[in-house]
Amino acid sequence: MTTEELQALEIGKVVDARGTACPGPLLDAKRAIGECPVGGVMEVQSSDDGTIIDIQRWSRKMGHEYLGDVENDGFWSIYFRKVK
């Protein structure tokens, strides 16, 4: 997806994990996934660029759909759709 498409998504849950180091953002996402409806999109905000790979791997392992990421001023927004 393009940056514009990602930023236009309706977000079901936002996890603000900026300022925490790996594996903190992934653990925060794992705790919050239950608050996102099936078919909903979760946005994980992280200043640790390793989170991108962590979320990609975890999403694939759990059967969720990784949608992409956007670099902002000092942090990343990482998007995935909860499939189950």
C-alpha positions, 0 to 999 in steps of 0.5 A, a space after each residue: 500500500 502507498 503511504 497515502 493509502 496507509 494513512 487513510 485507513 480506519 484504525 481499530 486500535 493504536 498502540 503508542 510504543 514510542 520510546 520503548 526498545 525492542 521487544 517492548 513494542 511487539 509485546 505491547 502489540 500482542 497485549 492490545 490485539 484483543 482490543 482490535 476487532 477482527 478485520 480491523 487495522 492496528 497501528 503500532 507507533 514505534 521509534 525502534 525501527 527493528 519493530 517493523 521486522 518484528 511486527 512483520 514476522 509476528 503478523 505472518 506467524 499469527 495469520 494477520 495481514 501486514 499492510 505496511 509502514 510509514 516513517 514519520 518524524 522520529 518514529 514509524 507507524 506500522 499497520 496490520 489487519 487482524 484476520 482472526 
